[in-house]
Structure formats: C-alpha cells, structure tokens
C-alpha cells in the first residue's frame, strides 16, 4: 500500500482554505480495506483532523481522495500527515513538511544564476573543451532533457510565474554566437552549423532572448572572461602594474556588458563579480563603467563596516576617498549552499521533501526582514553536475519554484525590479577583500599556480608596454576589434581567466593560459618591434639616438638616464612613419640610458659599457 500526495502547498496561511488531494495505491496481491485520514500537526499539536470513509482496494487499484480545510489560528512549523489504517494497524503513512504563517506582508526572493563558461578555444580557434555546448544538450536528469542551461530555461517554460536574474557570461554568449555562425572544432571534428548539437544551442539562446524580452529573466553583465578582479588588483599592485590592470578590467567590463546587450537584447544594469572576489577598488571601476549593482557573499557582509542591519536589503558601498559608490546585494549563504552542495538525492520523493524544507527555511526570512529580499546566488550549472550528474537536482529546483508560486507570501523578483522600489537606506564604507571561499584566494594560489601567474604577468608587461606606447590612440584602438591593441587586451583577458587557475595543478590547464599569454605578448611585440632605436654617436657625456616609428600609429616613448646620483626622464612622441634624433645627457661612467615602451626596454646602454 502506498500513499501518493498531490499537494503543492507548503506555506499555509491562517484562516485560508486549502484543498488537499492524495492517492491511495494498492501494490499488494490481496484486497485491502482501511480508513484514510489527513491531519495537520503544527508545533507537534494536531490542529486539523479529517477522517474519510472506509476504502476497499483490490490488487493494483488506486483511489483519489480530496479534502478542503480551513487553516486554524496558530503559526509554526508542522506536518501534513496522511494515514491509511485498518483497525489501528497503519498500512501506509506519509508526512509532508509545512509551515503555517500569519496573513500579511511578503518576502521577496531573487535566484541569481551564474551561467559561466570560460573561453575554451585556443588562439587558432580550436577548442580545448566543448563545455559551452555540452552543457546545453547533454544531461542525465529526471523530469528534464538536455544540459543545465536548457534545464534552467525549461523551468521558466514549465512555471510561467518564475522570474530570476541570470548571468550568462559574455564569453559563454560569444561562444554560442560563434558556434551558430561557423560551428566549432574539437579534437579534429568540425561540428558545423545545422548539426543537432548546434541547433540545440540556437534553441536555448533564442529561449533566453525571449525570457529577457518578457522580463522573466534579468540579464547581468560582467567582465568578458571569468576574471577574479579583486585578486588581480592586489597582484598587479605588487608588480607595479596596477594602472594597466585597472584599464584592462575597465575595458573587459565594457566589452562584457556590450556583449550581453548585443546577444540578449537588453543592457544589464548589474554585474556578476566572478567568484565574488572583492576589492574596494572595484567600486571605482564599476561606477566608472556605469554599473549600478553587484552581488557578494554573506561572509563579506559579516565583516563589512558601516550602517549594517540585515543581509535582506541592498546597501550602498562607498569609497570615502572618491565618493563613488555601487549597490551591493548579499546572498544568503545557507540557502545558496543548500542548492550548491546538498542536492544529490536518491529519488524524486527525497528531492520533493528537501524542496519543501528549503521553502520553509526561506519563509523564516520573512520574520527577519518583512518586505526584504532573499538573494540565493550560485553557479548555474555546477550544482547539477559536479562531481557527477545529480539526477534529481533540477526536479528539486522545479519543486521549490512550484511551492513558492503557490505560497502567496513569497514573491519572485529580479534585482533591478526590487531595487527600483527599494533603494538602499544604509551605506557601508568597507567590504573585505576576498572570495566566497572564506574570503581567501587559496583556490587559485600555491605551487604551480603561483608559477603560472608569474609567467603570465611577465608576458603581459608587453601588453602594458603596447598600451603605453599607443597612449594617444589607445582608446580609439581599444574600440576597434581589428586593432592589435584590442586583440592583445582580449588575449590578456583570457590568459587571466580564473577557471583555468582553479584547476592549475593540471598541466593542460596551465599550458592553455600560457598559450594565450604568449599570444598577447606576440601581438604586442609585433607592433613594438616596429619602433627602432639606433645609436648615431657616442660622446664623452652624451649619446645621440635615432628613433624611428614604423608602427602606423602615433607612439609615445620614455627616455631615461639614471645612476646612483642622477636621474632624468622625458617623453618623446613620434608620428607614424617619422624618425627623430635625440640627445641624452649621460653624465657619469656607469650611468644607464634607456628607451622604454611602458616597462619594455627597446634600448639600454651604460656609459662605458
């Protein structure tokens, strides 16, 4: 004998009527008779008790039973208990977790999904890994077909009241676009446009565009690649490359936002901060690019300084030196981690029960901050597939969405929608450095990972040099996809993508970023090498140099002379195709004269050397 509940209500409001249905199924080989009953037990006290007429079921038979009840006064957690008894003997029993609440105000919830795929292609365009496409069409899930990106879309299709905030990373969108135009090459196979795998990508991308147009999905922007910005800002300070890194991140953020707007049809107002890796300098970068808000972790909030209340509201985070600010939402770490790490269910029933308990936990936030917003933020794909496909994970989310839709007191929202009606009332003046992993950088550092960072930063000195060399034309060139500076910046961005350092113990991943760092250096060196420096004459205390510019761009060179007691520095600018002789005063034996593009030495000579 089995009981199958057909009950999609978890949140019960005092004084309201609910219809509860369930089936009784006889799996035995003999006829069974018994009395079904349904009771509501709140805080371990029975408050509703419904007894049905005796039921007789032959082998394989089933019967549908329904009861409409009014929820009495008395709030708290409880269970709906369904029994099938024969003369005191329980043949079947089912208990569903519920919570009884007062009628009244609502609590808002925004699921924020980080759908991310690093640029998985080599400089020659072939793919290292086809994850951007596999996670569209390949899956092994109950109740859903396809991969994680299709699952998320299908939940919207199945539950029209569902709204969320999605970060479809710019590099993921770009790879989808490119596959639709020209297919992709992986391990020698060219998967061409029209192939069912590519058509799956087309269908999913069109689905997301439709959801964005209908305001059921709010798109987030981000930097182009999966760049851990806070970490890179600190690391670049240590290497004297902070000015370059800030400009690279600003450019990459602008590229990412434009990509999302072009592909999905709507300009994002907020951004995902990859790995929630924060540094206070990001306030100035975000505000400069026009970003209104981002999402960080509850761990950041716990150690933040300023006008703190709860995590269930947005905050202005202000740089006191510049006066710039950005709005930050903080994710509920308990609910986010529940989805991230506690969804490997053995069957549909276990997934359903966990979803009910999840919604009960969510309801409790209503009492902490009535009218507040609960942000549940996590990777959009990894929770379903790592370390293996979790068959019932999507069904767990689907049931959560179903229960929320029916709750009456939990309302789906997007971050922008909530912010438009609930601007920040409080300001934080400090949010700590670090990622969602204990506010640390430990996942991306140590051993061969540190060696890889050092390798890449050394290569990127050439990109920094190219940026400084092309100073006056740099901004125009960074807007031109065909310019060498644009291509060098993009190669640099890919070489800094944190996903590859996450698995940095693997030589294959390290080699991938090194190839992109080498490519960035190659592009920059090709241009820089077209600036020639020749010694025309050496005198007792002077060196006369001939500088020639074969780059096709106006360039800026820095000329320096230094020793223990003396230093000088000045700038020389050359028009395209021009040359110029300059005289450098080199006063003492051992003084060193240099011609520099950024930190790249085009010429170096010591007097007497």
Secondary structure as the mmCIF struct_conf table of DSSP 4:
data_model
#
loop_
_struct_conf.conf_type_id
_struct_conf.id
_struct_conf.beg_label_comp_id
_struct_conf.beg_label_asym_id
_struct_conf.beg_label_seq_id
_struct_conf.end_label_comp_id
_struct_conf.end_label_asym_id
_struct_conf.end_label_seq_id
STRN STRN1 UNK A 2 UNK A 5
STRN STRN2 UNK A 11 UNK A 13
TURN_TY1_P TURN_TY1_P1 UNK A 14 UNK A 15
STRN STRN3 UNK A 17 UNK A 25
BEND BEND1 UNK A 28 UNK A 30
STRN STRN4 UNK A 32 UNK A 42
TURN_TY1_P TURN_TY1_P2 UNK A 43 UNK A 44
STRN STRN5 UNK A 45 UNK A 57
TURN_TY1_P TURN_TY1_P3 UNK A 59 UNK A 60
STRN STRN6 UNK A 62 UNK A 70
HELX_LH_PP_P HELX_LH_PP_P1 UNK A 71 UNK A 72
BEND BEND2 UNK A 73 UNK A 73
STRN STRN7 UNK A 76 UNK A 86
TURN_TY1_P TURN_TY1_P4 UNK A 87 UNK A 88
STRN STRN8 UNK A 89 UNK A 101
BEND BEND3 UNK A 103 UNK A 104
STRN STRN9 UNK A 107 UNK A 115
STRN STRN10 UNK A 121 UNK A 121
TURN_TY1_P TURN_TY1_P5 UNK A 123 UNK A 124
BEND BEND4 UNK A 125 UNK A 125
STRN STRN11 UNK A 127 UNK A 127
BEND BEND5 UNK A 128 UNK A 128
HELX_RH_AL_P HELX_RH_AL_P1 UNK A 131 UNK A 137
BEND BEND6 UNK A 142 UNK A 143
BEND BEND7 UNK A 146 UNK A 146
HELX_RH_AL_P HELX_RH_AL_P2 UNK A 148 UNK A 158
TURN_TY1_P TURN_TY1_P6 UNK A 160 UNK A 161
STRN STRN12 UNK A 164 UNK A 168
HELX_RH_AL_P HELX_RH_AL_P3 UNK A 170 UNK A 182
STRN STRN13 UNK A 184 UNK A 186
TURN_TY1_P TURN_TY1_P7 UNK A 187 UNK A 188
STRN STRN14 UNK A 189 UNK A 191
TURN_TY1_P TURN_TY1_P8 UNK A 193 UNK A 194
BEND BEND8 UNK A 195 UNK A 195
HELX_RH_AL_P HELX_RH_AL_P4 UNK A 196 UNK A 213
TURN_TY1_P TURN_TY1_P9 UNK A 214 UNK A 215
BEND BEND9 UNK A 216 UNK A 216
STRN STRN15 UNK A 217 UNK A 219
HELX_LH_PP_P HELX_LH_PP_P2 UNK A 220 UNK A 220
STRN STRN16 UNK A 221 UNK A 221
BEND BEND10 UNK A 224 UNK A 225
STRN STRN17 UNK A 227 UNK A 227
HELX_RH_AL_P HELX_RH_AL_P5 UNK A 229 UNK A 238
TURN_TY1_P TURN_TY1_P10 UNK A 239 UNK A 240
HELX_RH_AL_P HELX_RH_AL_P6 UNK A 242 UNK A 264
BEND BEND11 UNK A 265 UNK A 266
BEND BEND12 UNK A 269 UNK A 269
STRN STRN18 UNK A 270 UNK A 271
HELX_RH_3T_P HELX_RH_3T_P1 UNK A 274 UNK A 276
STRN STRN19 UNK A 278 UNK A 278
TURN_TY1_P TURN_TY1_P11 UNK A 280 UNK A 281
HELX_RH_AL_P HELX_RH_AL_P7 UNK A 282 UNK A 289
TURN_TY1_P TURN_TY1_P12 UNK A 290 UNK A 290
STRN STRN20 UNK A 293 UNK A 297
HELX_RH_AL_P HELX_RH_AL_P8 UNK A 298 UNK A 302
TURN_TY1_P TURN_TY1_P13 UNK A 303 UNK A 303
STRN STRN21 UNK A 305 UNK A 306
BEND BEND13 UNK A 307 UNK A 307
BEND BEND14 UNK A 311 UNK A 313
STRN STRN22 UNK A 315 UNK A 318
TURN_TY1_P TURN_TY1_P14 UNK A 320 UNK A 322
STRN STRN23 UNK A 325 UNK A 331
HELX_RH_AL_P HELX_RH_AL_P9 UNK A 333 UNK A 341
BEND BEND15 UNK A 342 UNK A 342
BEND BEND16 UNK A 346 UNK A 347
HELX_RH_AL_P HELX_RH_AL_P10 UNK A 348 UNK A 368
BEND BEND17 UNK A 369 UNK A 369
TURN_TY1_P TURN_TY1_P15 UNK A 370 UNK A 371
STRN STRN24 UNK A 373 UNK A 379
BEND BEND18 UNK A 380 UNK A 381
HELX_RH_AL_P HELX_RH_AL_P11 UNK A 382 UNK A 385
BEND BEND19 UNK A 386 UNK A 388
TURN_TY1_P TURN_TY1_P16 UNK A 391 UNK A 392
HELX_RH_AL_P HELX_RH_AL_P12 UNK A 393 UNK A 407
BEND BEND20 UNK A 408 UNK A 409
STRN STRN25 UNK A 410 UNK A 412
HELX_RH_AL_P HELX_RH_AL_P13 UNK A 415 UNK A 421
BEND BEND21 UNK A 422 UNK A 422
STRN STRN26 UNK A 427 UNK A 430
BEND BEND22 UNK A 433 UNK A 433
STRN STRN27 UNK A 434 UNK A 434
TURN_TY1_P TURN_TY1_P17 UNK A 436 UNK A 439
HELX_RH_3T_P HELX_RH_3T_P2 UNK A 442 UNK A 444
BEND BEND23 UNK A 446 UNK A 446
TURN_TY1_P TURN_TY1_P18 UNK A 447 UNK A 447
HELX_RH_AL_P HELX_RH_AL_P14 UNK A 448 UNK A 469
TURN_TY1_P TURN_TY1_P19 UNK A 470 UNK A 470
HELX_RH_3T_P HELX_RH_3T_P3 UNK A 471 UNK A 473
HELX_RH_AL_P HELX_RH_AL_P15 UNK A 474 UNK A 478
TURN_TY1_P TURN_TY1_P20 UNK A 479 UNK A 479
TURN_TY1_P TURN_TY1_P21 UNK A 481 UNK A 482
BEND BEND24 UNK A 483 UNK A 483
HELX_RH_AL_P HELX_RH_AL_P16 UNK A 484 UNK A 495
TURN_TY1_P TURN_TY1_P22 UNK A 496 UNK A 496
STRN STRN28 UNK A 497 UNK A 497
HELX_RH_AL_P HELX_RH_AL_P17 UNK A 498 UNK A 502
TURN_TY1_P TURN_TY1_P23 UNK A 503 UNK A 505
BEND BEND25 UNK A 506 UNK A 506
HELX_RH_AL_P HELX_RH_AL_P18 UNK A 507 UNK A 528
TURN_TY1_P TURN_TY1_P24 UNK A 529 UNK A 530
STRN STRN29 UNK A 531 UNK A 538
BEND BEND26 UNK A 540 UNK A 541
STRN STRN30 UNK A 542 UNK A 549
BEND BEND27 UNK A 551 UNK A 553
STRN STRN31 UNK A 555 UNK A 562
BEND BEND28 UNK A 564 UNK A 565
STRN STRN32 UNK A 567 UNK A 574
TURN_TY1_P TURN_TY1_P25 UNK A 576 UNK A 577
STRN STRN33 UNK A 579 UNK A 585
BEND BEND29 UNK A 588 UNK A 588
TURN_TY1_P TURN_TY1_P26 UNK A 589 UNK A 590
STRN STRN34 UNK A 592 UNK A 597
TURN_TY1_P TURN_TY1_P27 UNK A 598 UNK A 599
STRN STRN35 UNK A 600 UNK A 606
TURN_TY1_P TURN_TY1_P28 UNK A 607 UNK A 608
#
